[in-house]
Amino acid sequence: MNNETEDKARQSFSSAFLNALVEAMTEATGSPWLVAALLDAPAAADESEPVRMNLTLGGSLSGACLLEFNGAEAAMLAAKCLQEPVAAFGEEHSQALLKVIEAGIEAFRSTHAPDYGPFTIDLALTSEPLSDQASAAEITAADGDSNRVSIRMYLNLALAEALSLHAEPENSPAETAKSTDAPAAKETKAIPEQVNLELVMDVELNVTLRFGQRQLTLREVLELTSGSVIELDRQVEEPVELLLEGKVIARGEAVVIDGNYGLRVTEVPRPISSAVLR
């Protein structure tokens, strides 16, 4: 397996985990946090004392990784979770931050268990940086009040090696020969990162507004008549969802505009371009 494939496996893991963490921040604070930047890069210089969380993985993925927050940004995020004024980072803040990360871990595990197999993640505060760093990634999220939080993620060598085992395998000799015989077909394969979106900006897409859903038995469906009431799984105060090809691309409040339903967007869980390019 070449270095490019290994790097892609590490980036995919880090990107998915950090995006799950941003979604957990939205849930914990009650206000939307949007990804402002996503980079695979070394950690930036930081004058404040960082807050570090060590994650130990077991099962189908083994190894460790480290999450690192700017101290002031960690205190601000914890204060928003606690609905309190910003103060110096203390024990109460660390517990609030741990809960956010635990929620992000659970969301990531439930979503990506099919990709990596069953694995566990143990979380603990630490003051030490990662000793055997293999790669680093960073994400910056911002909320509607112009608050920003940068999160750096470091993978150790053991986790990097475990991720490489789940990367796409190299082509077999037969597949390599086949691709050599048909170079034109290979050249026409689109790589998502290289797609020029300007070429398809005027393509119309069908989006759906979902207020909620409910599972009905066949008997209940056949018994539906005019005047029947179906209770959905969503509370009145919960945001409705905007879907593109079955994937949630935004959440918000239902409004009425000139007699038509509309949506006032309050949250974009992840960059919409990622949903369009998949």
VMD Tcl script that draws the C-alpha trace (Angstrom):
set ca {
  {0.00 0.00 0.00}
  {1.47 3.36 -1.01}
  {1.80 6.47 1.15}
  {-0.97 8.29 -0.72}
  {-3.50 5.57 0.13}
  {-2.40 5.54 3.79}
  {-2.65 9.34 4.00}
  {-6.14 9.20 2.51}
  {-7.22 6.63 5.12}
  {-5.95 8.85 7.95}
  {-7.55 11.99 6.52}
  {-10.88 10.22 6.03}
  {-10.92 9.05 9.65}
  {-9.91 12.44 11.07}
  {-12.34 14.37 8.87}
  {-15.30 12.14 9.76}
  {-14.51 12.24 13.49}
  {-14.02 16.01 13.65}
  {-17.24 16.66 11.72}
  {-19.12 14.39 14.16}
  {-17.61 16.45 16.98}
  {-18.88 19.70 15.44}
  {-22.38 18.21 15.23}
  {-22.12 17.26 18.91}
  {-21.16 20.86 19.71}
  {-24.35 22.02 18.02}
  {-26.45 19.62 20.07}
  {-24.72 20.49 23.34}
  {-24.88 24.29 23.00}
  {-28.27 24.55 21.32}
  {-26.87 26.81 18.60}
  {-25.51 25.78 15.20}
  {-21.77 25.42 14.70}
  {-20.59 25.33 11.09}
  {-17.27 24.13 9.74}
  {-15.18 27.16 8.79}
  {-12.09 25.26 7.66}
  {-10.91 21.67 7.39}
  {-7.18 21.16 6.91}
  {-4.74 18.29 7.17}
  {-1.89 20.25 8.68}
  {0.36 20.56 11.73}
  {-0.97 22.31 14.80}
  {-0.76 26.10 14.78}
  {1.24 27.97 17.43}
  {-0.88 28.77 20.48}
  {0.05 30.98 23.43}
  {-2.66 29.75 25.82}
  {-2.41 26.50 27.79}
  {-4.04 23.81 25.60}
  {-6.72 21.41 26.79}
  {-5.98 17.84 25.69}
  {-8.14 14.72 25.55}
  {-6.66 11.27 24.96}
  {-8.72 8.71 23.07}
  {-7.73 5.04 23.29}
  {-9.26 2.74 20.66}
  {-9.77 -1.01 20.91}
  {-11.46 -3.73 18.91}
  {-11.29 -3.58 15.12}
  {-9.31 -0.33 15.43}
  {-6.47 -0.19 17.93}
  {-4.25 2.71 18.85}
  {-4.70 6.18 20.23}
  {-5.33 9.74 19.16}
  {-5.26 13.10 20.89}
  {-7.68 16.04 20.68}
  {-6.24 19.45 21.50}
  {-8.17 22.68 22.14}
  {-6.96 26.22 22.71}
  {-7.52 26.85 26.44}
  {-9.58 30.02 25.99}
  {-11.70 28.46 23.24}
  {-12.29 25.34 25.35}
  {-13.48 27.52 28.25}
  {-15.83 29.44 25.93}
  {-17.28 26.24 24.45}
  {-17.79 24.68 27.88}
  {-19.46 27.87 29.13}
  {-21.90 27.78 26.22}
  {-22.71 24.14 27.05}
  {-23.30 25.08 30.70}
  {-25.26 28.22 29.73}
  {-22.95 30.26 31.96}
  {-20.67 33.29 31.51}
  {-17.19 32.50 30.23}
  {-14.69 31.87 33.03}
  {-11.28 30.27 33.48}
  {-11.24 26.62 32.45}
  {-11.90 24.46 35.50}
  {-13.24 21.06 36.58}
  {-16.85 21.90 35.68}
  {-15.74 23.02 32.23}
  {-13.67 19.88 31.66}
  {-16.67 17.67 32.50}
  {-18.87 19.64 30.07}
  {-16.26 19.31 27.34}
  {-15.89 15.57 28.02}
  {-19.65 15.14 27.54}
  {-19.49 16.92 24.16}
  {-16.65 14.68 22.99}
  {-18.40 11.56 24.29}
  {-21.47 12.50 22.24}
  {-19.27 13.02 19.17}
  {-17.61 9.65 19.75}
  {-20.96 7.85 19.97}
  {-22.22 9.53 16.79}
  {-19.00 8.64 14.97}
  {-19.03 5.02 16.18}
  {-22.65 4.41 15.22}
  {-22.14 5.90 11.77}
  {-18.78 4.36 10.89}
  {-18.91 0.93 12.53}
  {-19.79 -0.55 9.08}
  {-16.59 1.00 7.68}
  {-14.20 -0.06 10.43}
  {-15.99 -2.87 12.25}
  {-16.88 -2.85 15.97}
  {-14.50 -0.71 18.01}
  {-14.44 1.05 21.37}
  {-13.08 4.46 22.36}
  {-12.06 5.36 25.93}
  {-11.74 9.07 26.72}
  {-9.62 10.79 29.37}
  {-8.13 14.21 30.09}
  {-4.37 14.45 29.71}
  {-1.71 17.12 29.99}
  {0.84 15.43 27.74}
  {1.08 15.68 23.92}
  {1.12 12.53 21.81}
  {4.56 10.91 21.94}
  {4.46 8.94 18.66}
  {2.53 11.24 16.33}
  {1.91 9.86 12.84}
  {-0.37 12.55 11.40}
  {-2.29 15.68 12.36}
  {-5.53 17.29 11.23}
  {-7.31 20.48 12.23}
  {-10.85 21.78 11.95}
  {-12.25 25.21 12.80}
  {-15.93 25.74 13.59}
  {-17.84 28.98 14.10}
  {-21.26 29.80 15.53}
  {-23.72 32.60 14.84}
  {-22.13 34.80 17.53}
  {-18.76 34.79 15.72}
  {-17.23 32.44 18.29}
  {-14.59 30.14 16.83}
  {-13.18 26.86 18.08}
  {-10.21 25.09 16.49}
  {-9.70 21.41 17.24}
  {-6.49 19.60 16.42}
  {-6.42 15.82 16.14}
  {-3.23 13.72 16.28}
  {-3.10 10.02 15.40}
  {-0.39 7.76 16.81}
  {1.52 5.20 14.76}
  {-0.55 2.21 15.94}
  {-3.84 3.82 14.90}
  {-2.37 4.99 11.59}
  {-1.31 1.41 10.83}
  {-4.74 0.06 11.82}
  {-6.45 2.56 9.53}
  {-4.21 1.55 6.63}
  {-5.64 -1.97 6.89}
  {-9.11 -0.56 6.24}
  {-7.99 1.55 3.26}
  {-8.88 0.60 -0.29}
  {-6.56 -2.22 -1.41}
  {-4.13 -1.78 -4.26}
  {-5.20 -3.07 -7.66}
  {-4.33 -6.69 -8.34}
  {-2.02 -7.46 -11.34}
  {-5.07 -8.48 -13.40}
  {-6.88 -5.23 -12.57}
  {-3.75 -3.22 -13.34}
  {-3.44 -4.88 -16.75}
  {-7.12 -4.28 -17.42}
  {-6.82 -0.59 -16.58}
  {-3.73 -0.33 -18.82}
  {-5.71 -1.77 -21.73}
  {-8.39 0.91 -21.32}
  {-6.62 4.20 -20.49}
  {-9.46 6.32 -21.84}
  {-11.94 4.87 -19.36}
  {-9.56 5.57 -16.49}
  {-9.01 9.16 -17.54}
  {-12.74 9.89 -17.57}
  {-13.26 8.80 -13.97}
  {-14.17 11.89 -11.94}
  {-12.38 12.63 -8.71}
  {-14.73 14.55 -6.34}
  {-12.06 17.01 -5.17}
  {-11.33 17.97 -8.80}
  {-14.93 18.49 -9.94}
  {-15.60 22.00 -11.24}
  {-18.91 22.85 -9.59}
  {-19.35 25.87 -11.84}
  {-20.26 23.47 -14.66}
  {-23.30 22.14 -12.80}
  {-24.44 25.14 -10.77}
  {-27.65 25.49 -12.84}
  {-28.68 21.85 -12.47}
  {-31.97 21.63 -10.56}
  {-32.10 19.32 -7.55}
  {-35.19 18.10 -5.71}
  {-35.07 18.78 -1.99}
  {-37.59 17.58 0.58}
  {-38.71 19.20 3.83}
  {-39.27 16.57 6.54}
  {-41.30 17.44 9.63}
  {-40.87 13.96 11.06}
  {-41.55 10.32 10.37}
  {-43.40 7.35 11.80}
  {-43.46 3.63 11.16}
  {-46.89 2.18 10.45}
  {-47.97 -1.43 10.14}
  {-49.68 -2.51 6.95}
  {-52.94 -2.74 8.91}
  {-52.62 0.87 10.05}
  {-51.92 2.04 6.52}
  {-54.97 0.22 5.14}
  {-57.15 1.71 7.88}
  {-56.25 5.31 6.98}
  {-59.28 7.44 6.13}
  {-60.05 11.10 5.72}
  {-59.60 12.71 9.13}
  {-57.08 10.16 10.44}
  {-54.32 11.68 12.59}
  {-50.76 10.31 12.51}
  {-48.41 11.33 15.29}
  {-44.82 11.93 14.10}
  {-41.62 11.34 16.05}
  {-40.68 15.03 16.19}
  {-41.66 17.57 18.85}
  {-43.15 20.90 17.77}
  {-40.10 22.85 19.00}
  {-37.59 20.57 17.22}
  {-36.14 21.77 13.90}
  {-37.44 20.33 10.65}
  {-35.01 18.75 8.19}
  {-34.12 19.56 4.58}
  {-33.15 16.44 2.63}
  {-31.30 15.94 -0.64}
  {-31.57 12.39 -1.98}
  {-32.42 11.14 1.52}
  {-29.50 12.91 3.25}
  {-30.02 15.75 5.74}
  {-28.28 18.87 4.39}
  {-29.85 21.50 6.67}
  {-32.19 22.00 9.61}
  {-34.34 24.96 10.54}
  {-37.73 26.46 11.32}
  {-40.81 26.04 9.14}
  {-42.24 29.38 7.99}
  {-45.08 30.51 5.73}
  {-44.23 32.80 2.81}
  {-47.10 34.16 0.69}
  {-49.21 31.16 1.57}
  {-46.45 28.61 0.87}
  {-44.37 26.61 3.32}
  {-40.73 27.61 3.59}
  {-37.66 26.89 5.71}
  {-35.54 29.34 7.69}
  {-32.19 27.54 7.90}
  {-30.62 27.52 11.37}
  {-28.10 24.69 10.99}
  {-25.99 23.13 8.25}
  {-24.54 19.93 9.81}
  {-21.71 19.55 7.28}
  {-20.52 21.26 4.08}
  {-23.33 20.84 1.53}
  {-20.77 20.23 -1.23}
  {-19.87 16.90 0.42}
  {-23.49 15.71 0.10}
  {-23.72 16.87 -3.52}
  {-20.43 15.24 -4.61}
  {-21.06 11.84 -3.01}
}
mol new
graphics top color blue
foreach p $ca { graphics top sphere $p radius 0.5 }
foreach p [lrange $ca 0 end-1] q [lrange $ca 1 end] { graphics top cylinder $p $q radius 0.2 }
display resetview
